[in-house]
Amino acid sequence: MQVLYVSGYSEDAVARQGVFSAHTPFLQKPFTPKDLAGKVREVLDG
């Protein structure tokens, strides 16, 4: 199963807390529909 994490926190802040590695798919809020679609495509293409 592919997972995309979305948060209002920055990627650096989340990674520093050890929530996930730097290579985990992540999208920071706020984002546009185009950003979301692009990241979902990136995750699905693996």
C-alpha positions as CSV (number, residue, x, y, z in Angstrom):
1,M,0.0,0.0,0.0
2,Q,1.3,3.4,-0.9
3,V,0.9,6.2,1.6
4,L,1.2,10.0,1.3
5,Y,1.6,11.9,4.5
6,V,0.1,15.4,4.7
7,S,0.8,17.9,7.4
8,G,0.8,21.6,8.3
9,Y,4.2,21.2,9.7
10,S,7.3,21.5,7.5
11,E,9.0,18.4,6.2
12,D,12.1,19.3,8.2
13,A,10.2,19.7,11.5
14,V,8.4,16.3,11.0
15,A,11.7,14.5,10.0
16,R,13.5,16.0,13.1
17,Q,10.9,14.5,15.3
18,G,11.6,11.1,13.8
19,V,8.1,10.6,12.5
20,F,9.4,9.3,9.2
21,S,12.5,9.2,7.1
22,A,13.5,11.9,4.6
23,H,12.4,9.6,1.8
24,T,8.8,9.2,3.0
25,P,6.2,10.7,0.6
26,F,5.1,14.0,2.2
27,L,3.1,17.0,1.2
28,Q,3.1,20.2,3.3
29,K,-0.1,22.2,3.7
30,P,-1.3,24.4,2.1
31,F,-1.1,22.9,-1.3
32,T,-2.9,23.3,-4.6
33,P,-5.0,20.7,-6.3
34,K,-2.1,20.5,-8.9
35,D,0.4,19.9,-6.2
36,L,-1.7,17.1,-4.7
37,A,-2.3,15.5,-8.1
38,G,1.4,15.6,-8.9
39,K,2.5,14.1,-5.5
40,V,-0.2,11.3,-5.8
41,R,1.1,10.5,-9.3
42,E,4.7,10.5,-7.9
43,V,3.8,8.1,-5.1
44,L,1.8,5.8,-7.4
45,D,4.6,5.7,-10.0
46,G,6.9,4.7,-7.1
